Amino acid sequence: MAWKAGRESGFRTLFVGAFSLAIAFIIYSSLSGTSGTVQPQDLTGMAYATLAITAASMAAATYGAYRIFRAEQARLAGGSSLMSFVTGAFSDKRYWKMMAVSAIGYGIFFGFLSQILVLRPDVSFSEQGIAVPSAEMIPCCGAPGYMPMFTVYFTDHFLLLVIPVNVILAAVVSMMVGFNIALSAYAYRLRKTVQTNMSIVGGLGATTGLFVGCPTCAGSLLSAVLGFGVIGAGASASALAPFQTLFIAASLPALAIAPLLLARSIRSISRCSVK
């Protein structure tokens, strides 16, 4: 069966991407650690290679997940399980586009909150002796996934700080948010089609349901209100950092469960439409 071959291929690609990422982090950490035999100044080439492997592995894992989803979409077409309603929503290409736009938009927003994108109007990098524009590689030393760090100074007040683990988390969370927002929009549109004369309460309920697709937004909004998102590039050592990690840790399970909750709503709406 075509769907079975596609799913197996997707799992292989996903595994290769995740495995190569883990191995690259472990090898680099062992070489750049305090017990390593390689000097920090000799790690620059390997640091660039590790970042390149990280990018390639993330792309492979993403493509593998996409292949698995498309295979499940073909396998479950016309079914009545919850997953069939999740995959069926993306038969329309506009929801793929909505997912992409939402993921990119949230990724930019999340980048500022997680200090991947750092805007410091109160700090002049050039006054601190940093050439602008410029880039700097920090090859040593840290736990697996936290090194190497790569900094790009775009302007006198704006920089990009690449820490592999942060970038991976940002990508995963953003794609999950985009997926859930697109699925929420599909449920909302389906409800409007079935209930042409929606009451005010029903309309508010459907609109509020869109927030199910973005459970991280509440934590991100709280971070912004409390000032988590406007601290400097050295904020990784700040006492506020664990709170942002807590928001992410709490959001990932919510983002994983949200599609099933939305699928139940879509199934209920679909059943009402055929009565």
C-alpha positions in Angstrom: 0.0 0.0 0.0 1.3 3.5 -0.9 0.3 5.0 2.4 2.2 2.3 4.3 5.4 2.8 2.3 5.0 6.6 2.8 4.6 6.1 6.6 7.6 3.8 6.9 9.7 6.3 4.9 8.5 9.1 7.1 9.5 7.3 10.3 12.9 6.5 8.9 13.5 10.1 7.9 12.3 11.3 11.3 14.5 8.9 13.1 17.6 9.7 11.1 17.0 13.5 11.7 16.5 13.0 15.5 19.3 10.5 15.9 21.9 12.6 14.0 20.9 15.6 16.0 21.4 13.8 19.3 24.7 12.3 18.2 26.0 15.7 17.0 25.2 17.3 20.3 26.8 14.5 22.3 30.0 14.4 20.3 30.4 18.1 20.3 29.8 18.4 24.0 32.3 15.6 24.7 35.0 17.5 22.7 34.2 21.0 24.0 33.8 20.0 27.7 36.4 20.6 30.4 37.7 17.0 30.0 37.9 17.3 26.2 41.2 17.2 24.4 40.4 19.8 21.8 41.2 23.5 22.6 38.3 26.0 22.3 40.1 27.9 19.5 40.3 24.7 17.5 36.6 24.1 17.7 35.3 26.8 15.3 35.2 24.6 12.3 33.4 21.9 14.2 31.0 24.4 15.7 29.9 25.6 12.2 29.5 21.9 11.2 27.4 21.2 14.3 25.1 24.1 13.5 24.8 22.9 9.9 24.0 19.3 11.1 21.4 20.8 13.5 19.7 22.7 10.6 19.8 19.6 8.3 18.5 17.3 11.0 15.6 19.6 11.9 14.7 19.8 8.2 14.8 16.0 7.9 12.7 15.4 11.0 10.2 18.0 9.8 9.9 16.3 6.4 9.6 12.9 8.1 6.7 14.1 10.3 5.1 15.6 7.2 5.4 12.2 5.3 3.9 10.4 8.3 1.0 12.8 8.4 0.2 12.5 4.7 0.4 8.7 4.9 -2.1 8.8 7.8 -4.3 11.2 5.9 -4.5 8.7 3.0 -5.1 5.8 5.4 -7.8 7.4 7.4 -9.6 9.2 4.5 -13.4 8.8 5.0 -13.0 7.2 8.5 -14.8 8.2 11.7 -11.9 8.1 14.2 -10.7 11.3 15.8 -7.5 11.2 13.9 -9.4 11.0 10.6 -11.0 14.4 11.4 -7.6 15.9 12.3 -6.0 14.8 9.0 -9.1 15.4 6.9 -9.1 19.1 7.8 -5.8 19.5 5.9 -7.2 18.1 2.7 -7.8 21.8 1.8 -4.5 23.4 0.9 -5.5 26.8 2.4 -5.2 25.3 5.9 -1.6 24.3 5.1 -0.9 27.9 4.1 -2.7 29.1 7.3 -0.5 26.8 9.4 2.7 28.1 7.7 1.7 31.7 8.2 0.7 31.1 11.8 3.9 29.2 12.6 6.1 31.9 11.1 4.3 34.7 12.9 4.3 32.9 16.2 7.9 31.9 15.7 8.9 35.6 15.4 6.9 36.4 18.5 8.4 33.5 20.4 11.9 34.4 19.2 11.7 37.7 21.0 10.3 36.1 24.2 12.9 33.3 24.3 15.8 35.8 23.5 16.6 34.3 20.1 15.9 37.7 18.7 17.2 40.4 21.0 16.2 44.1 20.7 18.0 46.4 23.1 17.3 50.1 22.5 19.1 50.9 25.7 22.4 49.3 24.7 24.8 50.3 22.0 26.8 47.3 20.8 29.3 49.5 18.9 30.0 51.4 22.1 31.0 48.1 23.7 33.6 47.5 21.0 31.4 45.2 18.8 31.5 45.7 15.1 28.1 46.2 13.5 27.1 44.3 11.4 29.2 41.3 12.5 28.9 37.6 13.6 30.6 35.8 16.4 30.9 32.0 17.1 31.1 30.9 20.8 32.3 27.3 20.6 32.8 26.5 24.2 31.6 25.4 26.8 28.2 24.1 27.9 25.8 21.2 28.2 24.8 19.2 25.1 22.5 21.3 22.9 23.5 24.6 24.4 26.8 24.9 22.5 27.9 26.1 20.1 26.3 29.6 20.3 26.2 31.8 17.3 25.5 35.6 17.5 24.8 37.9 14.6 24.7 41.6 15.3 22.5 43.1 12.7 22.3 46.7 14.0 23.6 48.6 16.9 20.6 47.5 19.0 19.4 44.2 17.4 21.0 40.8 17.4 20.2 37.1 16.7 21.4 34.7 19.4 21.4 31.0 18.2 21.4 28.4 20.9 20.6 25.1 19.3 18.2 23.9 22.0 16.3 27.2 22.0 16.0 27.2 18.2 14.7 23.6 18.2 12.1 24.4 20.9 11.0 27.5 19.1 10.6 25.5 15.8 8.7 22.7 17.5 6.4 25.0 19.5 5.7 27.3 16.5 4.8 24.4 14.2 2.5 22.9 16.8 0.9 26.3 17.4 0.4 26.8 13.6 -1.1 23.3 13.3 -3.6 23.9 16.1 -4.6 27.4 14.9 -5.3 26.0 11.4 -7.3 23.2 12.8 -9.2 25.6 15.1 -10.0 27.8 12.1 -11.3 24.8 10.2 -13.6 23.9 13.2 -14.8 27.5 13.4 -15.5 27.6 9.7 -17.4 24.3 9.8 -19.4 25.4 12.8 -20.4 28.6 11.0 -21.5 26.6 7.9 -23.7 24.3 10.0 -25.1 27.0 12.3 -25.9 29.8 9.9 -27.9 31.6 12.6 -25.5 31.3 15.5 -26.5 33.0 18.8 -24.2 35.5 20.5 -23.3 32.9 23.0 -22.6 30.3 20.3 -20.5 32.8 18.4 -18.4 33.7 21.4 -17.9 30.0 22.2 -16.7 29.3 18.7 -14.4 32.3 18.7 -13.0 31.4 22.1 -12.3 28.0 20.8 -9.6 29.4 18.6 -7.5 30.0 21.7 -7.3 26.2 22.2 -5.0 26.2 19.2 -2.5 28.4 21.0 -2.1 27.4 24.6 1.4 28.9 24.7 0.0 32.4 24.0 -1.2 32.7 27.6 2.3 32.0 28.9 3.9 34.2 26.3 1.5 37.1 27.1 2.3 36.7 30.8 6.0 36.7 30.0 5.6 40.0 28.1 3.6 41.6 30.8 6.1 40.6 33.5 9.0 41.8 31.3 10.5 38.4 30.5 10.8 39.4 26.8 12.7 42.6 27.1 15.7 41.5 29.1 19.2 41.5 27.6 21.2 38.9 25.8 22.7 37.7 29.1 19.3 36.8 30.3 20.0 33.1 30.0 21.4 33.2 33.5 18.6 35.3 34.9 16.4 34.0 37.7 13.4 34.6 35.4 14.5 32.0 32.8 13.0 29.0 34.6 9.5 30.5 34.3 9.8 30.7 30.5 11.0 27.1 30.5 8.0 26.2 32.7 5.6 27.8 30.2 7.1 25.8 27.4 7.0 22.5 29.4 3.4 23.1 30.2 2.5 24.1 26.7 3.9 21.2 24.8 1.4 18.6 26.3 -1.4 21.1 25.8 -0.4 21.6 22.2 -0.3 17.8 21.7 -3.8 17.2 23.3 -5.5 20.2 21.6 -5.9 18.5 18.2 -7.8 15.7 19.8 -10.1 18.1 21.6 -10.7 20.0 18.4 -11.3 16.8 16.5 -14.1 15.9 18.9 -15.7 19.2 18.2 -15.3 18.8 14.5 -16.8 15.3 14.7 -19.8 16.6 16.6 -20.4 19.4 14.1 -20.1 17.0 11.2 -22.6 14.6 12.7 -25.0 17.5 13.2 -24.6 18.5 9.6 -25.8 15.2 8.3 -28.9 15.0 10.5 
